[in-house]
Amino acid sequence: MNTSSASLSASESTGFFGAYGGQFVPDDLKARLDEVTEAFDRYSDNSFFKDELDYYFKHYTGRPNPIFFCANLSERLGGAKIYLKREDLNHLGAHKINNTLGQCLLAKRMGKKRIVAETGAGQHGVATAATAALLGLECTVYMGAEDMKRQRLNVIRMEMLGAKVVPALSGQRTLKEAVDEALAAWIANPDTFYVLGSAVGPHPYPTMVRHFQAVIGCEAREQMLAECGKLPVAAFACVGGGSNAIGLFAGFVDDADVRLIGVEPAGRGLTYGDHAASLCKGEPGVMHGFHSYMIKDENGEPGAVYSISAGLDYPSVGPEHSYLKDIGRAEYVSVTDKEAVDAFFLLSRTEGIIPALESSHALAQAVKVAPTLPKDAALLVCLSGRGDKDVEQMEAFLESAK
């Protein structure tokens, strides 16, 4: 299986994508990052490492997962045909396992015994806990206390898999605070490896996460050509930190005729504190050791964010997405909670597939675009995860709407 990706930036070896990325960190953290960089550079293209990763992709994750033509949905909407890249069919129900397998295998080669991670909606936490169990690593996951309430099912799953789940109690008690505490734990414990869940953070994490998630786009490109005889006119993915999106985009970035469309959470509306649309409404700044678009408060610090989806409420975004935005290679839009919820039920009731609320944002934008295109056009949506984790939250949402 080819897990390599296109080169999105000639300067990525320095940790920058255009003006974005880098390492804006204290010396004690830089030493840890340099250790990870050296290991990633040594092993990422090593044939034995790649063979082991491909073995687990096939026999543990269940790759390759298929693309699926939404015949009922496409007929209902009119216009372009909508295809899904079925990351929801991965073991544990999301794309996160692609990255945790790669990073945990790297940790093993570095001789690390303990894993720390952050999680928002819990899917990265579950994937990290499962991978740690598989590879015999101790695992601690930091999760915002507010997110632990919203995603109690995933907290239980992590604990069942042997992980210790630690609530982040500061600030908004969501993903940003979980990252803060995971980084602090990593610095304090030299025997640990930090498994970062999205394409954010200081170098080498944005490059490393894209490397492991590029399997999404590489598979999807081959599958679209094999099943449709052509590439999609547009590829859609939700964007919080942006790992599923950068993984999908990596397969098509060199295909100039394929539009790359990232979809951010507009939440309750695009006023401060009601959304988490960093690329659409933010500005460049430094947060968590990297330079990228971010939402700021009146003092220029990371600002308040909100999304119905716990996996998208992060006040910054992967630096590669900022670069793609600035050079015009990718487009970034936002959809509201209501639009995402409507898409959630639309897919559930037309195709019998319950999508994650995160993925529903990408689907919502595709639903808008499809009727504007001819019937022989194809759209590809990354269904980054399944919606089992969101059932209780959706029940509460429906009750409140009555």
Secondary structure, DSSP 8 states (H G I E B T S, - for coil): ---------TTGGGTEETTEE-----HHHHHHHHHHHHHHHHHTT-HHHHHHHHHHIIIII--S--EEE-HHHHHHH-SSEEEEEEGGGSTTSBTHHHHHHHHHHHHHHTT--EEEEEESSSHHHHHHHHHHHHHT-EEEEEEEHHHHHHTHHHHHHHHHTT-EEEEE-STTSSHHHHHHHHHHHHHH-TTEEEE--SS-SSTTHHHHHHHHHTHHHHHHHHHHHHHHSS--SEEEEE-SS-HHHHHHHHTTTT-TTSEEEEEEEEET-SSTTS---HHHH-EEEEETTEEEEE-B-TTSSB-----SSTTT--SB--HHHHHHHHHTSEEEEEEEHHHHHHHHHHHHHHHS--B-HHHHHHHHHHHHHGGGS-TT-EEEEEE-BBSGGGHHHHHHHHHHH-
